[in-house]
């Protein structure tokens, strides 16, 4: 996978709305993380919101849960 153009890395977060575990929520992530999240969902054969729901469950089981957007970023970094 070719790396993004350096100027694209520093794009501000983009807010997207989705339904996670039956609840409407908005998540703000940088486009690089949205791209990686979509790719991970595709590899795992599931919709993005289903993958986010799995990450959310793991986040809430943590003794020190962070916000959902941070959890997604950390999950993606840990996966690579």
C-alpha positions in Angstrom: 0.0 0.0 0.0 1.5 3.3 -1.1 1.8 5.9 1.6 -0.3 9.1 1.5 1.1 12.4 0.2 2.6 14.2 3.2 0.3 17.2 2.9 -2.7 14.8 3.1 -1.6 13.4 6.5 -2.2 16.8 8.2 -5.8 17.2 7.1 -8.1 18.1 10.1 -10.6 15.6 11.4 -13.8 14.9 9.4 -17.0 14.2 11.4 -19.1 11.2 10.2 -22.4 10.0 11.7 -23.1 6.3 12.1 -25.2 3.9 14.1 -23.2 1.9 16.6 -24.9 -0.7 18.7 -28.3 0.7 17.9 -27.3 4.3 18.7 -26.6 7.2 16.4 -23.2 8.8 17.1 -20.8 11.1 15.4 -17.1 10.3 15.2 -14.4 12.8 14.2 -11.2 11.2 12.6 -8.6 12.4 10.3 -9.1 11.1 6.7 -6.1 8.8 7.0 -7.8 7.0 9.9 -11.1 6.8 8.1 -9.2 5.2 5.2 -7.5 2.7 7.5 -10.7 2.0 9.3 -12.6 1.2 6.0 -9.7 -1.0 4.9 -9.7 -2.9 8.2 -13.4 -3.4 8.0 -13.1 -4.7 4.4 -10.3 -7.1 5.4 -12.5 -8.4 8.3 -15.5 -8.7 6.0 -17.8 -6.4 7.9 -19.4 -2.9 7.7 -17.4 0.0 9.2 -20.1 0.5 11.9 -19.9 -3.1 13.0 -16.1 -2.8 13.4 -16.5 0.4 15.3 -19.1 -1.4 17.6 -16.5 -4.1 18.3 -13.8 -1.5 19.1 -16.3 0.3 21.3 -17.0 -2.8 23.3 -13.3 -3.4 23.9 -12.9 0.2 24.8 -15.6 0.1 27.5 -14.1 -3.1 28.9 -10.8 -1.3 29.5 -10.1 -0.3 33.1 -9.3 3.2 31.8 -11.5 3.8 28.7 -10.7 6.7 26.4 -13.0 8.4 24.0 -14.3 6.4 21.0 -12.3 8.3 18.4 -9.1 7.8 20.4 -9.9 4.1 20.8 -10.3 3.7 17.0 -6.9 5.4 16.4 -5.2 3.3 19.0 -6.9 0.1 17.7 -5.7 0.9 14.2 -2.1 1.6 15.4 -2.1 -1.7 17.4 -3.4 -3.6 14.4 -0.6 -2.6 12.0 
